[in-house]
Amino acid sequence: TADTATGTCSDQVITNTATVSENDPVIIDPVSTNNSSPKQTTLQCSTADLKIEKTGANTIVRGQNGEYTLTVTNLGPAVLNNVVSIDDTLPAGVTYVSSVFTPAITGATCAYTSATRVVHCTVPSLAVNATATLKVTVTADTATGTCSTSQTVTNTATVSESDTLITDPVSTNNTATKTTSLTCPGSGVVDL
């Protein structure tokens, strides 16, 4: 059995060498170069490919609510038995309202830090091919003075896992973004 890694897991190559010898003083081995045989083996870390996707309204009228949906999937092959973290950084121009997992997940948590504008949520574990769906509701800020132009904002979310013995082989799907236009009331823009 391969030993469990200490600290953060990384692949390791080990060499196991077997040797043979004889103790008869009358017999001589004429070829000593074939008396040992090494075998290299790679001890690999478990992997779990986490993926995050983000959807939401293309436009939000200033003063009204809009919703972002974040979907996290464990593509495997390993089960994630430790905490999975989702961080959604809200752009300037929107105000945080709420965040909730749908359906609810036992042990999942969410908290918003206004100083960093980050919605930080955790899921206690995620089975292979299981998903966690997070709904984040925001309000488009009202314009200062007369509203005359729309504002484009980009919302970025990331996902990560805390198990040091499991690595994510695909980091390119750990981030998702959604661009939204904040429009003036009565501007005639309709989100279809």
N, C-alpha and C positions, 0 to 999 in steps of 0.2 A: 504494500500500500504506500502510495506517495505521501510524504509528510505534508501537513498543512503549512502554507507559507506564513512567515512571521512578518507583520506589517502589510504593505501593499504587494499584491501578487504580481510577479512577472515570470515569463517562461524561463526555464532553467534546463540546461543540458547536463546530464550526468553520465559518467562512464563506469561500467561494471566490468571488472577484469577477473577472469578465472584462470588459474594456473594449475599445472600438473607436474609432479616430480616423483622420482623413485629413490629408495633408500638402500638399495642393494649395492655394496661397494664393488662387486665383481662386474656389474653391468654398467655400461656407459651409454648415455643417450647421445648419438652422433649428431642430432639436429636439435639444438636447444631453442632455435628461433620459433618453433611451432608449439612451444610448451605453455604459451599463454594466449588468451583470446579476449580482446576487449569488445564491448558492445555499448554504443552510445544510445541514450534514450532522452527524449525531450519531455519534461514535465510541463504540461500546459495549464494555464489558468482557465477556469470556467469563464464563459462569455454569455452576456445577455445584451441584445441590441435593443436599447430604448429608443422610441420614436415619439416625437410630439408633432401634432398638427394644430393649426389655429384657423378658425373661421370667425366671421362676424359681419356686422353691417358695413356696407360700402359707404354709407353716409349716415350721419347723426345730426339732427337739427339742434342747434344750440339751445340749451335749457332742457333738452329731453334726454331720456335714458337710451343707452345702446348696450348690446351684449356681445361679449367675445366667448367663443366656445373652444376650450383647449382639450384635445384628446391625446392621452398618453397610452402607448401600447408597448408591451414587452414582447418583442419578436423572438425571444429565446436565443439559444436553446436552454439556458439555465433559468430556474425560478429565482426571483428576487425576494429573499426572505427578510431583508433589511429595508430601511426607509428609502423611499423614492421621493425626491424633492422636485417641486415645480416652482419656478420663479417667473412671475409675469411683471415686467417693468412697464408701468403705465406712462404714456407720454404726457408732456405738458399740454394742457388744453382740455383734459378730461379729469373728472373727480371720481374717486372710488366710491361705490355704493355697497356692493356685496360680492361674496364669492361662495359658491356652494358646489359640492359634488353631486351629480345626478346620473344614476341613482346614488343615494348616500352610501358611503363606505365606512364601515366600523373602524374607529381609530384614526381616521383621517382628520387633519387639522388645516386651518387656514388663518393667516394673520396678515394685516396690511400695515406697513411702516410708511407713514407719510413723508418722513425725512428723505427716504430713498425712492419713494413712489413704487415700492415693490410689494406685490402680493406673493407671499411665501406660503405654499401648501405642501403637506406631506401625506404620503400614503404608506401604511405600515408594511405592506408587501404587495407583490404583483406576480401572479402566476404567468406561465408561458401563454401567449396569445390573449391574455386578459387586458382590458382597457380600463382607464380611469378618465371620466369626463368631468371637466371643471367648467362651470359657468361663471364668468366675471362680468358684473354689471357696472357700468360707469355712466356719468352724466356729462354731456358736452357742456363745457363752461360757456356762460354768456359772454358776449363780446363787451369790451370796454368801450363805452361811447356807442356810436351808431354802427351797427353791423352792416358791412358793405361787401366783404369778400369772404370766401370760404377758406378754411385752413386745413391742410393735409397733415395728418399725424400718423406715426408708425408705432405699433405696439409689438414688442418682442418678448417672447417667452422661451425659457430653457428648461430642460429636464436633466436630472442626474440621479445616480444611485450611490448609496453609502457603503456598500459591501466591498471591503478592500480585497477580498478573495475572488471577486468577479470583475472582469473588464468589459467595457463596451467597445466592440470591434468597429463600430460605425459612428463616428462623432458628427458627421455631417447632417444627421437627422435629429440632433439633440436641440436644435433651435428652430423656432417658427415665428414668422412675422405676419402682420396684417396691417395694411394701409387703409385709413378711413378719412373721409372728407367731412369736416365739421362745417355745416352750412347755416346760413342765416334763416330765421323764420320767414316763411312766405317767399322763399327764393325760387320756388317752383321746381326744386329738385326732389325727385321721388325715388326711394330705394326699392327697386323691384326685385 
